[in-house]
């Protein structure tokens, strides 16, 4: 295939994946050869606890991975551009800047 030829993907979406999976948040990490995105949903309400050694209070958020996606580093740039573009479209369509506060703070 020539480098300057237009590409059109013929995407097949399996029937069992049409509904998709809901995720409350995502965790992104990488190795030298791959970026991994874990999409998570809350498994139970957050729980307050105290570290028995330090006495520090913390909130534990039980979550379950609903999908893990692995992509090559080269695709991260394309994904970032696509997300930025779709976010701009969403902001124009809804008139909103942010969907709300994050579930888990820094």
N, C-alpha and C positions, 0 to 999 in steps of 0.2 A: 504494500500500500504506500502510495506517495505521501511524503510529509505534508504537502500543501492540500491534500484531499480533505474535504469536509467529512466530519465524523457524525454519525447519528447512531446512538445506542438504541438497541431493541431490548428494552428492559422487561424481564419476566418477574412479576410479583406473585409468589406462591400464594394460593388461596388462604392457607393457614396464617399468613402474615399480613393480610389486608387490614385487619383491625389495628395492627401495631401494638406497641406496649407503652403504657403511660410511665413516665419517669419524673420524680420530683426534683432530681438534680443529677449532675454528672461529675465524675472524677476522671481526670485526664492525667496519664503518666506515660513515660517513654523508656525505651531501651535504645541502644545505638542504631537499631535497624527498623524499629516500628513504634508508632504512637498507638496507645490503647485508650479507648474511651469506655468507661463503665457507666452505664445509665442505671440509676438506682431509684427505688420507690421506698417510701417509709413502710417498715414492717409493723411497727407499734409506735405509740406516742413517745416523745422524748422522755427520758428518765433522769431525775436529779440524783447525784451520788456524791459521796465524799471519799477521796483517796485515803485509805487507812494508814498509809505511811506518811503522807505529807499534810493531810487534813484539808487539802485543796478541794473546793467544790467544782464539780463539772457536770455537764449535761451530756448524756449518752443518747445518740440518735440511732436506734436500731433500723437498719436499712437492708434491702435485698437487691442484688444486681438482677435487672430484668433483661439486660442486653449488654454484651461486650463486643465492641467493634475494634478491629485492628486495621490500621492503614499505614502505608509507607510514608516516611517523612515528606517526600515530594508532594503528596496529596494534601498535607496539612495546609499548605498555602492556598490551594484551590478551595478547600473546605472553609477556611477563614474568610475568603472573599465571598463565597456563596452565603455564608451565615450573615455577614455584614450587609450584603445586598438584600437578603430576605428580611432582615431586621429593619432596614430603611423602608422597605415596602410596607411592612407591618405598621411602623410608626406613622406613615402617611395615611394608611387606610383607617387606622383606629384613632389617630390624634393623640396617642399615648406615647410616653417616653420609656416607661418601665412597667413591667407587669406586677411589680410589688417588691416587698422586702424578701431577701433570701431566707430560706428555712433555717439554715445554719450560718451563724456569723463567723468572721475570721478570728 
